[in-house]
Amino acid sequence: MTEQKSTYAQRDIGSYLHPYTNLSTHAEVGPLIITDGKGIYVSDEAGHEYIEGMAGLWCTSLGFGEQELVEAAIAQMRRLPTYHSFRSRSTLPGIDLAERLLAVAPVPMSKAFFANSGSEANDTAVKLIWYYNAGLGRPEKRKMIGRHYGYHGVTIAATSLTGVPRNHTDFNVPLPGFVHTDMPHHYRHARPGESEEDFATRLAANLEALILAEGPQTVAAFFAEPVMGAGGVILPPRTYFEKVQAVLRRHDVLFVADEVICGFGRTGNMWGTQTYKLHPDIVTCAKGLSSAYLPISAVMISEQIYQGLVQQSRKHGVFAHGFTYTGHPVCSAVALKTLEIMQKRDIVGHVRQVAPALQGAVQALGQHPLVGHARGIGLIAALELMADKGARKAFPPENKVGEYCMDRAQAHGLLIRSIGDTIAICPPLIITAEQIGTMMERLSAALDDTLAWVRKG
Ligand SMILES: Cc1ncc(COP(=O)(O)O)c(C=O)c1O
């Protein structure tokens, strides 16, 4: 250990296995221990305050310290702290939440199922589709298509849908029958001079070729995030989803929109599905559903799929899927309150109002010598750092330029995320235009530090 660590840091190293962490570095460096949060700010054990430029893990949409959510949890805790919904049991907040969610669904949806995380929601979607197709007498129609660098979680099926190599290597996934098609990253993967439209046509043709090669009678569903988050904040190129959805329809392949990041206002509409005119059969969501105050996720299904499940449960005597905490009353009460606040305070309207401040500042930073590509929509954005932006030459990954920039941002009082050399920004939706200005000044300072470091070699 290189420096004196707090007792908590030592205890953390001694006891806490951290997700998505370099475990060997962690044992040396220790944790950043966050102790308090208010609005868009969090502060650490030593009292340093940071702008939470990632809303935690793309999730704390209403910011920290929202008392109405706290009160909703307390009130429900007092009345009925827990109950399940197996075997036709139900709870008031669970019913209210299901109704409210269906009322704001981006396309007509019949029923909502609840789970605890985005991963579980996506695993559930996979299982429902298998069960549904089995009921239709076509159990061989079971393959799932994800996208390279798509992110859908870490449980076994969700991580199989995920297309990030490090999520697969040595973890014995993807499961058989999970295949991946192109990521729609025009800046990186378009051919010289290829328009967004032509790129989209090529990717849709590749998807169709994959479905034909696998055999359409074996392909069940395609999963996609409207904007790819953890893969690097990749916005779909113009006409991409229109062309992809036409392919899916041609081959009777279901479309699952993974709205875990985009849902609840992030892209300037309630859903990414609305922003990009999607027609999903299933929508999965989590994170912003409860502003991440308590773990809850949902799977919304179409009437057609619901009817298939009803038939199956008639045949088998039970729909044998569900979690102890499905529709947990306290989580449901907090999610319900989150949706109420979103409506009452017109959070989506607020996002639309302040998004130009963020996107304008992001485009301005696109002029920075390190930034090859600046992109975003609503209150999500990214800066892709390049060694030579003119020649579109990336840095060698081992130089960890993005990570350096993230560390410098932290030193300037801003928490953001590096995804390779892409810097992701995804602040709480309640951020003001003025706070966006401060956040981007800090990011600009981090970029300048990074440039100086890079130039020093
Ligand atoms: C698009 C998307 N889907 C699914 C997940 C998995 O959610 P969880 O971490 O709650 O399991 C994430 C997490 O970041 C995500 O971004």
The ligand as an SDF file (V2000), in Angstrom:
LIG
                    3D

 16 16  0  0  0  0  0  0  0  0999 V2000
  -28.9450   -1.3860  -21.4150 C   0  0  0  0  0  0  0  0  0  0  0  0
  -28.7260   -2.1840  -20.1760 C   0  0  0  0  0  0  0  0  0  0  0  0
  -29.3820   -3.3380  -20.0150 N   0  0  0  0  0  0  0  0  0  0  0  0
  -29.2280   -4.0880  -18.9130 C   0  0  0  0  0  0  0  0  0  0  0  0
  -28.3770   -3.6920  -17.9020 C   0  0  0  0  0  0  0  0  0  0  0  0
  -28.1940   -4.5610  -16.7000 C   0  0  0  0  0  0  0  0  0  0  0  0
  -28.7970   -3.9960  -15.6100 O   0  0  0  0  0  0  0  0  0  0  0  0
  -28.3790   -4.4510  -14.1160 P   0  0  0  0  0  0  0  0  0  0  0  0
  -26.9770   -3.9940  -13.8920 O   0  0  0  0  0  0  0  0  0  0  0  0
  -29.3920   -3.7620  -13.2680 O   0  0  0  0  0  0  0  0  0  0  0  0
  -28.5100   -5.9250  -14.0690 O   0  0  0  0  0  0  0  0  0  0  0  0
  -27.6800   -2.4930  -18.0140 C   0  0  0  0  0  0  0  0  0  0  0  0
  -26.7680   -2.0440  -16.9530 C   0  0  0  0  0  0  0  0  0  0  0  0
  -26.0450   -1.0970  -17.0880 O   0  0  0  0  0  0  0  0  0  0  0  0
  -27.8420   -1.7240  -19.1890 C   0  0  0  0  0  0  0  0  0  0  0  0
  -27.1640   -0.5930  -19.3600 O   0  0  0  0  0  0  0  0  0  0  0  0
  1  2  1  0
  2  3  1  0
  2 15  2  0
  3  4  2  0
  4  5  1  0
  5  6  1  0
  5 12  2  0
  6  7  1  0
  7  8  1  0
  8  9  2  0
  8 10  1  0
  8 11  1  0
 12 13  1  0
 12 15  1  0
 13 14  2  0
 15 16  1  0
M  END
$$$$
